[in-house]
Amino acid sequence: MNQYFVLGMSALAAGFAVFTGIGAGIGIGNATGKAVEGISRQPEASGKITSALIIGAGFAEATAIYGLLVAILLIFVGLK
């Protein structure tokens, strides 16, 4: 195969892999909004809501980090 084709396709795939960061940002934003609503309705449950929010945000950020890792690997492995 043409090396420029492979390099172009790996750059395109890396661009798609970075979209996981956008999804994680939207997901964390929605979760934070719902957590604020829940705390405003039941202030006595703020500890449980906050801990669940932090765990969920951690999982969402993990997917964004995995997407970034895949993008970096595609770029640097595609250069060989």
N, CA, C and O atoms as a printed pandas DataFrame, in Angstrom:
     atom_number atom_name residue_name chain_id  residue_number  x_coord  y_coord  z_coord
0              1         N          MET        A               1    0.830   -1.194    0.000
1              2        CA          MET        A               1    0.000    0.000    0.000
2              3         C          MET        A               1    0.864    1.242    0.000
3              4         O          MET        A               1    2.012    1.228    0.442
4              5         N          ASN        A               2    0.302    2.283   -0.491
5              6        CA          ASN        A               2    1.011    3.554   -0.524
6              7         C          ASN        A               2    1.168    4.082    0.902
7              8         O          ASN        A               2    0.198    4.123    1.659
8              9         N          GLN        A               3    2.382    4.485    1.269
9             10        CA          GLN        A               3    2.625    4.934    2.640
10            11         C          GLN        A               3    1.898    6.234    2.951
11            12         O          GLN        A               3    1.540    6.483    4.102
12            13         N          TYR        A               4    1.676    7.066    1.934
13            14        CA          TYR        A               4    0.948    8.311    2.171
14            15         C          TYR        A               4   -0.531    8.061    2.439
15            16         O          TYR        A               4   -1.163    8.794    3.200
16            17         N          PHE        A               5   -1.074    7.035    1.816
17            18        CA          PHE        A               5   -2.462    6.653    2.077
18            19         C          PHE        A               5   -2.621    6.179    3.512
19            20         O          PHE        A               5   -3.570    6.561    4.197
20            21         N          VAL        A               6   -1.692    5.345    3.967
21            22        CA          VAL        A               6   -1.746    4.830    5.329
22            23         C          VAL        A               6   -1.577    5.973    6.328
23            24         O          VAL        A               6   -2.275    6.017    7.341
24            25         N          LEU        A               7   -0.669    6.885    6.053
25            26        CA          LEU        A               7   -0.458    8.032    6.932
26            27         C          LEU        A               7   -1.702    8.916    6.989
27            28         O          LEU        A               7   -2.078    9.394    8.059
28            29         N          GLY        A               8   -2.334    9.132    5.850
29            30        CA          GLY        A               8   -3.554    9.937    5.816
30            31         C          GLY        A               8   -4.706    9.279    6.555
31            32         O          GLY        A               8   -5.456    9.939    7.274
32            33         N          MET        A               9   -4.840    7.980    6.373
33            34        CA          MET        A               9   -5.914    7.267    7.065
34            35         C          MET        A               9   -5.680    7.211    8.571
35            36         O          MET        A               9   -6.636    7.276    9.344
36            37         N          SER        A              10   -4.420    7.092    9.001
37            38        CA          SER        A              10   -4.159    7.083   10.438
38            39         C          SER        A              10   -4.416    8.466   11.034
39            40         O          SER        A              10   -4.868    8.571   12.174
40            41         N          ALA        A              11   -4.134    9.525   10.280
41            42        CA          ALA        A              11   -4.448   10.872   10.764
42            43         C          ALA        A              11   -5.959   11.074   10.850
43            44         O          ALA        A              11   -6.444   11.695   11.795
44            45         N          LEU        A              12   -6.693   10.568    9.895
45            46        CA          LEU        A              12   -8.152   10.667    9.920
46            47         C          LEU        A              12   -8.732    9.871   11.090
47            48         O          LEU        A              12   -9.639   10.339   11.778
48            49         N          ALA        A              13   -8.210    8.679   11.307
49            50        CA          ALA        A              13   -8.672    7.867   12.432
50            51         C          ALA        A              13   -8.327    8.526   13.764
51            52         O          ALA        A              13   -9.107    8.447   14.713
52            53         N          ALA        A              14   -7.176    9.170   13.842
53            54        CA          ALA        A              14   -6.804    9.879   15.067
54            55         C          ALA        A              14   -7.765   11.034   15.322
55            56         O          ALA        A              14   -8.119   11.301   16.471
56            57         N          GLY        A              15   -8.185   11.712   14.278
57            58        CA          GLY        A              15   -9.171   12.775   14.433
58            59         C          GLY        A              15  -10.501   12.255   14.949
59            60         O          GLY        A              15  -11.138   12.891   15.788
60            61         N          PHE        A              16  -10.919   11.103   14.449
61            62        CA          PHE        A              16  -12.157   10.500   14.945
62            63         C          PHE        A              16  -12.021   10.037   16.389
63            64         O          PHE        A              16  -12.976   10.118   17.162
64            65         N          ALA        A              17  -10.842    9.553   16.755
65            66        CA          ALA        A              17  -10.635    9.078   18.125
66            67         C          ALA        A              17  -10.704   10.229   19.124
67            68         O          ALA        A              17  -11.081   10.025   20.278
68            69         N          VAL        A              18  -10.349   11.421   18.696
69            70        CA          VAL        A              18  -10.382   12.571   19.602
70            71         C          VAL        A              18  -11.817   12.991   19.909
71            72         O          VAL        A              18  -12.052   13.686   20.897
72            73         N          PHE        A              19  -12.775   12.586   19.090
73            74        CA          PHE        A              19  -14.175   12.923   19.353
74            75         C          PHE        A              19  -14.700   12.325   20.650
75            76         O          PHE        A              19  -15.745   12.752   21.140
76            77         N          THR        A              20  -14.004   11.353   21.213
77            78        CA          THR        A              20  -14.429   10.820   22.500
78            79         C          THR        A              20  -14.343   11.882   23.586
79            80         O          THR        A              20  -15.093   11.841   24.560
80            81         N          GLY        A              21  -13.429   12.833   23.419
81            82        CA          GLY        A              21  -13.327   13.939   24.379
82            83         C          GLY        A              21  -14.563   14.819   24.349
83            84         O          GLY        A              21  -14.999   15.316   25.387
84            85         N          ILE        A              22  -15.124   15.012   23.177
85            86        CA          ILE        A              22  -16.342   15.809   23.067
86            87         C          ILE        A              22  -17.506   15.099   23.759
87            88         O          ILE        A              22  -18.283   15.720   24.483
88            89         N          GLY        A              23  -17.614   13.801   23.529
89            90        CA          GLY        A              23  -18.667   13.029   24.185
90            91         C          GLY        A              23  -18.526   13.021   25.697
91            92         O          GLY        A              23  -19.517   13.107   26.422
92            93         N          ALA        A              24  -17.298   12.919   26.167
93            94        CA          ALA        A              24  -17.072   12.936   27.615
94            95         C          ALA        A              24  -17.436   14.293   28.202
95            96         O          ALA        A              24  -18.018   14.363   29.284
96            97         N          GLY        A              25  -17.103   15.357   27.507
97            98        CA          GLY        A              25  -17.452   16.696   27.995
98            99         C          GLY        A              25  -18.955   16.902   28.073
99           100         O          GLY        A              25  -19.458   17.464   29.046
100          101         N          ILE        A              26  -19.667   16.457   27.063
101          102        CA          ILE        A              26  -21.123   16.577   27.074
102          103         C          ILE        A              26  -21.724   15.727   28.193
103          104         O          ILE        A              26  -22.638   16.166   28.892
104          105         N          GLY        A              27  -21.208   14.514   28.357
105          106        CA          GLY        A              27  -21.722   13.627   29.400
106          107         C          GLY        A              27  -21.482   14.167   30.800
107          108         O          GLY        A              27  -22.367   14.108   31.654
108          109         N          ILE        A              28  -20.295   14.688   31.034
109          110        CA          ILE        A              28  -19.996   15.245   32.351
110          111         C          ILE        A              28  -20.823   16.499   32.605
111          112         O          ILE        A              28  -21.256   16.739   33.732
112          113         N          GLY        A              29  -21.042   17.287   31.584
113          114        CA          GLY        A              29  -21.881   18.477   31.735
114          115         C          GLY        A              29  -23.309   18.125   32.100
115          116         O          GLY        A              29  -23.905   18.744   32.981
116          117         N          ASN        A              30  -23.858   17.128   31.421
117          118        CA          ASN        A              30  -25.218   16.679   31.748
118          119         C          ASN        A              30  -25.292   16.126   33.157
119          120         O          ASN        A              30  -26.227   16.425   33.901
120          121         N          ALA        A              31  -24.308   15.320   33.525
121          122        CA          ALA        A              31  -24.310   14.721   34.862
122          123         C          ALA        A              31  -24.184   15.786   35.948
123          124         O          ALA        A              31  -24.838   15.696   36.987
124          125         N          THR        A              32  -23.358   16.778   35.714
125          126        CA          THR        A              32  -23.193   17.851   36.695
126          127         C          THR        A              32  -24.479   18.654   36.848
127          128         O          THR        A              32  -24.866   19.019   37.958
128          129         N          GLY        A              33  -25.134   18.923   35.730
129          130        CA          GLY        A              33  -26.407   19.642   35.796
130          131         C          GLY        A              33  -27.457   18.880   36.582
131          132         O          GLY        A              33  -28.175   19.459   37.398
132          133         N          LYS        A              34  -27.545   17.586   36.336
133          134        CA          LYS        A              34  -28.522   16.768   37.069
134          135         C          LYS        A              34  -28.153   16.656   38.542
135          136         O          LYS        A              34  -29.035   16.618   39.401
136          137         N          ALA        A              35  -26.853   16.604   38.842
137          138        CA          ALA        A              35  -26.431   16.541   40.247
138          139         C          ALA        A              35  -26.785   17.828   40.979
139          140         O          ALA        A              35  -27.211   17.788   42.133
140          141         N          VAL        A              36  -26.614   18.959   40.321
141          142        CA          VAL        A              36  -26.985   20.239   40.944
142          143         C          VAL        A              36  -28.485   20.302   41.171
143          144         O          VAL        A              36  -28.934   20.792   42.208
144          145         N          GLU        A              37  -29.270   19.811   40.212
145          146        CA          GLU        A              37  -30.723   19.760   40.408
146          147         C          GLU        A              37  -31.089   18.871   41.584
147          148         O          GLU        A              37  -31.946   19.221   42.396
148          149         N          GLY        A              38  -30.438   17.722   41.669
149          150        CA          GLY        A              38  -30.735   16.800   42.759
150          151         C          GLY        A              38  -30.368   17.368   44.119
151          152         O          GLY        A              38  -31.097   17.185   45.094
152          153         N          ILE        A              39  -29.231   18.061   44.183
153          154        CA          ILE        A              39  -28.816   18.663   45.451
154          155         C          ILE        A              39  -29.746   19.805   45.828
155          156         O          ILE        A              39  -30.031   20.010   47.008
156          157         N          SER        A              40  -30.223   20.554   44.832
157          158        CA          SER        A              40  -31.127   21.654   45.156
158          159         C          SER        A              40  -32.488   21.139   45.640
159          160         O          SER        A              40  -33.167   21.810   46.418
160          161         N          ARG        A              41  -32.879   19.959   45.183
161          162        CA          ARG        A              41  -34.159   19.393   45.633
162          163         C          ARG        A              41  -34.029   18.665   46.966
163          164         O          ARG        A              41  -34.944   18.707   47.788
164          165         N          GLN        A              42  -32.906   18.003   47.181
165          166        CA          GLN        A              42  -32.690   17.258   48.427
166          167         C          GLN        A              42  -31.285   17.566   48.955
167          168         O          GLN        A              42  -30.354   16.798   48.711
168          169         N          PRO        A              43  -31.126   18.668   49.669
169          170        CA          PRO        A              43  -29.792   19.026   50.152
170          171         C          PRO        A              43  -29.199   18.004   51.125
171          172         O          PRO        A              43  -27.978   17.913   51.256
172          173         N          GLU        A              44  -30.043   17.246   51.798
173          174        CA          GLU        A              44  -29.525   16.267   52.754
174          175         C          GLU        A              44  -28.853   15.077   52.061
175          176         O          GLU        A              44  -28.097   14.345   52.699
176          177         N          ALA        A              45  -29.116   14.876   50.778
177          178        CA          ALA        A              45  -28.508   13.777   50.027
178          179         C          ALA        A              45  -27.304   14.238   49.214
179          180         O          ALA        A              45  -26.880   13.539   48.294
180          181         N          SER        A              46  -26.749   15.400   49.535
181          182        CA          SER        A              46  -25.673   15.954   48.708
182          183         C          SER        A              46  -24.411   15.093   48.738
183          184         O          SER        A              46  -23.692   15.030   47.740
184          185         N          GLY        A              47  -24.129   14.432   49.853
185          186        CA          GLY        A              47  -22.939   13.582   49.926
186          187         C          GLY        A              47  -23.007   12.404   48.978
187          188         O          GLY        A              47  -22.034   12.106   48.284
188          189         N          LYS        A              48  -24.154   11.726   48.941
189          190        CA          LYS        A              48  -24.320   10.581   48.050
190          191         C          LYS        A              48  -24.330   11.018   46.586
191          192         O          LYS        A              48  -23.760   10.348   45.725
192          193         N          ILE        A              49  -24.979   12.139   46.318
193          194        CA          ILE        A              49  -25.047   12.629   44.941
194          195         C          ILE        A              49  -23.657   13.035   44.458
195          196         O          ILE        A              49  -23.279   12.738   43.324
196          197         N          THR        A              50  -22.905   13.705   45.308
197          198        CA          THR        A              50  -21.570   14.158   44.924
198          199         C          THR        A              50  -20.634   12.979   44.685
199          200         O          THR        A              50  -19.862   12.986   43.726
200          201         N          SER        A              51  -20.695   11.981   45.538
201          202        CA          SER        A              51  -19.807   10.828   45.343
202          203         C          SER        A              51  -20.160   10.074   44.064
203          204         O          SER        A              51  -19.263    9.630   43.347
204          205         N          ALA        A              52  -21.440    9.924   43.768
205          206        CA          ALA        A              52  -21.841    9.273   42.521
206          207         C          ALA        A              52  -21.417   10.095   41.311
207          208         O          ALA        A              52  -21.025    9.540   40.284
208          209         N          LEU        A              53  -21.497   11.430   41.433
209          210        CA          LEU        A              53  -21.082   12.303   40.337
210          211         C          LEU        A              53  -19.591   12.174   40.080
211          212         O          LEU        A              53  -19.170   12.110   38.925
212          213         N          ILE        A              54  -18.795   12.135   41.123
213          214        CA          ILE        A              54  -17.344   12.055   40.947
214          215         C          ILE        A              54  -16.946   10.717   40.329
215          216         O          ILE        A              54  -16.060   10.675   39.475
216          217         N          ILE        A              55  -17.579    9.636   40.741
217          218        CA          ILE        A              55  -17.283    8.327   40.150
218          219         C          ILE        A              55  -17.664    8.303   38.672
219          220         O          ILE        A              55  -16.901    7.817   37.838
220          221         N          GLY        A              56  -18.845    8.827   38.351
221          222        CA          GLY        A              56  -19.273    8.875   36.953
222          223         C          GLY        A              56  -18.395    9.758   36.095
223          224         O          GLY        A              56  -18.104    9.421   34.947
224          225         N          ALA        A              57  -17.968   10.889   36.641
225          226        CA          ALA        A              57  -17.081   11.779   35.891
226          227         C          ALA        A              57  -15.726   11.116   35.651
227          228         O          ALA        A              57  -15.106   11.307   34.604
228          229         N          GLY        A              58  -15.277   10.341   36.628
229          230        CA          GLY        A              58  -14.021    9.621   36.440
230          231         C          GLY        A              58  -14.102    8.611   35.306
231          232         O          GLY        A              58  -13.171    8.489   34.510
232          233         N          PHE        A              59  -15.222    7.883   35.231
233          234        CA          PHE        A              59  -15.394    6.931   34.130
234          235         C          PHE        A              59  -15.481    7.647   32.781
235          236         O          PHE        A              59  -14.927    7.172   31.790
236          237         N          ALA        A              60  -16.166    8.774   32.741
237          238        CA          ALA        A              60  -16.284    9.512   31.483
238          239         C          ALA        A              60  -14.926   10.064   31.055
239          240         O          ALA        A              60  -14.595   10.038   29.870
240          241         N          GLU        A              61  -14.151   10.554   31.990
241          242        CA          GLU        A              61  -12.824   11.057   31.652
242          243         C          GLU        A              61  -11.901    9.927   31.229
243          244         O          GLU        A              61  -11.013   10.128   30.401
244          245         N          ALA        A              62  -12.102    8.737   31.793
245          246        CA          ALA        A              62  -11.275    7.597   31.385
246          247         C          ALA        A              62  -11.489    7.281   29.909
247          248         O          ALA        A              62  -10.532    6.974   29.199
248          249         N          THR        A              63  -12.735    7.351   29.437
249          250        CA          THR        A              63  -12.977    7.095   28.019
250          251         C          THR        A              63  -12.333    8.161   27.155
251          252         O          THR        A              63  -11.834    7.862   26.070
252          253         N          ALA        A              64  -12.339    9.411   27.626
253          254        CA          ALA        A              64  -11.685   10.477   26.867
254          255         C          ALA        A              64  -10.181   10.259   26.820
255          256         O          ALA        A              64   -9.552   10.499   25.789
256          257         N          ILE        A              65   -9.602    9.811   27.917
257          258        CA          ILE        A              65   -8.161    9.551   27.940
258          259         C          ILE        A              65   -7.823    8.375   27.025
259          260         O          ILE        A              65   -6.796    8.401   26.347
260          261         N          TYR        A              66   -8.668    7.348   26.997
261          262        CA          TYR        A              66   -8.438    6.225   26.089
262          263         C          TYR        A              66   -8.488    6.687   24.633
263          264         O          TYR        A              66   -7.677    6.255   23.813
264          265         N          GLY        A              67   -9.429    7.554   24.318
265          266        CA          GLY        A              67   -9.504    8.089   22.961
266          267         C          GLY        A              67   -8.270    8.894   22.592
267          268         O          GLY        A              67   -7.775    8.797   21.469
268          269         N          LEU        A              68   -7.774    9.685   23.530
269          270        CA          LEU        A              68   -6.547   10.446   23.286
270          271         C          LEU        A              68   -5.364    9.510   23.091
271          272         O          LEU        A              68   -4.532    9.743   22.215
272          273         N          LEU        A              69   -5.279    8.458   23.892
273          274        CA          LEU        A              69   -4.199    7.491   23.764
274          275         C          LEU        A              69   -4.242    6.801   22.405
275          276         O          LEU        A              69   -3.206    6.622   21.766
276          277         N          VAL        A              70   -5.428    6.418   21.964
277          278        CA          VAL        A              70   -5.567    5.782   20.656
278          279         C          VAL        A              70   -5.146    6.746   19.555
279          280         O          VAL        A              70   -4.474    6.347   18.604
280          281         N          ALA        A              71   -5.536    8.013   19.677
281          282        CA          ALA        A              71   -5.163    9.007   18.674
282          283         C          ALA        A              71   -3.642    9.180   18.611
283          284         O          ALA        A              71   -3.059    9.234   17.528
284          285         N          ILE        A              72   -3.017    9.263   19.772
285          286        CA          ILE        A              72   -1.553    9.433   19.799
286          287         C          ILE        A              72   -0.867    8.202   19.209
287          288         O          ILE        A              72    0.088    8.332   18.444
288          289         N          LEU        A              73   -1.346    7.022   19.558
289          290        CA          LEU        A              73   -0.761    5.809   18.998
290          291         C          LEU        A              73   -0.943    5.740   17.485
291          292         O          LEU        A              73   -0.026    5.332   16.772
292          293         N          LEU        A              74   -2.104    6.131   16.991
293          294        CA          LEU        A              74   -2.337    6.117   15.550
294          295         C          LEU        A              74   -1.396    7.072   14.833
295          296         O          LEU        A              74   -0.893    6.770   13.751
296          297         N          ILE        A              75   -1.167    8.212   15.439
297          298        CA          ILE        A              75   -0.287    9.190   14.774
298          299         C          ILE        A              75    1.156    8.692   14.764
299          300         O          ILE        A              75    1.807    8.710   13.719
300          301         N          PHE        A              76    1.659    8.252   15.905
301          302        CA          PHE        A              76    3.070    7.906   15.967
302          303         C          PHE        A              76    3.386    6.533   15.362
303          304         O          PHE        A              76    4.476    6.338   14.825
304          305         N          VAL        A              77    2.461    5.592   15.439
305          306        CA          VAL        A              77    2.690    4.306   14.804
306          307         C          VAL        A              77    2.498    4.429   13.296
307          308         O          VAL        A              77    3.146    3.726   12.522
308          309         N          GLY        A              78    1.612    5.318   12.890
309          310        CA          GLY        A              78    1.389    5.529   11.455
310          311         C          GLY        A              78    2.561    6.193   10.755
311          312         O          GLY        A              78    2.660    6.134    9.530
312          313         N          LEU        A              79    3.454    6.827   11.515
313          314        CA          LEU        A              79    4.611    7.489   10.908
314          315         C          LEU        A              79    5.703    6.515   10.483
315          316         O          LEU        A              79    6.580    6.874    9.697
316          317         N          LYS        A              80    5.661    5.292   10.990
317          318        CA          LYS        A              80    6.720    4.319   10.651
318          319         C          LYS        A              80    6.589    3.827    9.248
319          320         O          LYS        A              80    7.394    3.009    8.803
